[in-house]
Amino acid sequence: MKKIVISVVFVVLFVGFANAQTQSVTGNVTEENTGASGRYAILTIVSGGKQYDFYTFSASGEKSLNPKVIGDVGIGKTVRVYYSHIEREGNGYSLTATKVVAVKRSKSRKK
């Protein structure tokens, strides 16, 4: 009985941990804001008619404001944002991004 309880606990912990790591949003970059002094950079993406803002760089050194950026994530690009926290702000949402990945479009093969 003890082995079964321990097994169930580990399965529940694993599922909870896996779900916590897989939150993501994919959308098109519509706006890029940088501070006048260049001390921060914020991207805005639109996905499913909703607007999401997130930091891509902050000179404050906070790890939560400096996600790992992979690829070209400029205006007009499609990106996938992995995040740890989401918060409603005005008409859109604010994400605490952990990783930002540029989505490459696959080339279609002609027959």
C-alpha positions in Angstrom: 0.0 0.0 0.0 2.9 2.3 0.9 4.5 1.8 -2.6 1.2 2.7 -4.3 0.8 5.9 -2.4 4.4 6.9 -3.1 4.0 6.1 -6.8 0.8 8.2 -7.1 2.5 11.1 -5.3 5.4 11.1 -7.8 3.1 10.9 -10.8 1.0 13.8 -9.5 4.2 15.9 -8.9 5.6 15.1 -12.3 2.3 16.0 -14.1 2.1 19.3 -12.2 5.7 20.2 -13.0 5.2 19.3 -16.7 2.1 21.5 -16.9 3.8 24.4 -15.2 6.6 24.4 -17.8 4.5 24.2 -21.0 2.6 27.5 -21.0 3.2 29.3 -24.3 1.7 31.8 -26.7 2.4 32.0 -30.4 1.7 35.2 -32.3 3.0 38.0 -34.6 5.2 40.8 -33.3 3.4 44.1 -33.9 5.3 46.5 -31.8 8.8 46.9 -30.2 9.4 49.5 -27.5 12.8 50.5 -26.1 13.4 53.0 -23.4 14.9 56.3 -24.3 18.1 55.3 -22.6 18.0 51.7 -24.0 17.6 50.2 -20.5 14.7 47.9 -21.5 13.0 46.4 -24.5 9.3 45.3 -24.6 7.7 43.3 -27.5 4.0 43.2 -28.2 2.5 40.3 -30.0 -1.1 39.6 -31.2 -2.5 36.1 -31.0 -6.1 35.1 -31.4 -7.2 38.8 -31.3 -5.5 39.3 -27.9 -2.5 41.5 -27.2 0.4 40.3 -25.1 3.4 42.4 -23.8 6.6 41.1 -22.4 10.2 42.2 -21.7 13.0 40.9 -23.9 15.7 42.9 -22.1 16.1 44.9 -18.9 19.2 46.5 -17.6 18.0 46.1 -14.1 19.5 42.5 -14.2 16.3 40.8 -13.0 16.3 37.3 -14.4 12.5 37.4 -14.9 12.9 40.4 -17.2 15.6 38.9 -19.3 14.3 35.8 -21.0 16.4 33.6 -23.4 15.8 34.9 -26.9 16.4 32.5 -29.8 16.4 33.8 -33.4 15.2 37.1 -35.0 12.2 38.4 -33.0 11.7 41.7 -34.8 8.5 43.4 -36.0 6.5 41.2 -38.4 8.0 38.0 -37.2 6.1 35.1 -35.7 7.3 34.1 -32.3 6.5 31.6 -29.6 6.7 32.9 -26.0 7.1 30.5 -23.1 6.0 32.2 -19.9 5.7 31.5 -16.2 3.1 34.1 -15.3 0.3 36.0 -17.0 -1.5 39.0 -15.8 -4.4 41.1 -17.2 -3.5 44.7 -17.9 -6.0 47.1 -19.5 -7.0 45.8 -22.9 -4.2 43.1 -23.1 -2.0 40.8 -21.0 1.4 41.0 -19.5 3.6 37.9 -19.6 6.7 37.0 -17.5 8.6 35.4 -20.4 11.1 32.7 -19.8 12.0 32.0 -23.4 11.2 33.7 -26.8 11.7 31.6 -29.9 11.4 32.8 -33.5 9.1 30.4 -35.5 10.5 29.5 -38.8 8.1 28.9 -41.6 8.6 25.6 -43.4 9.2 25.6 -47.1 6.5 23.7 -48.9 7.7 20.9 -51.2 6.4 21.0 -54.8 5.5 17.8 -56.4 
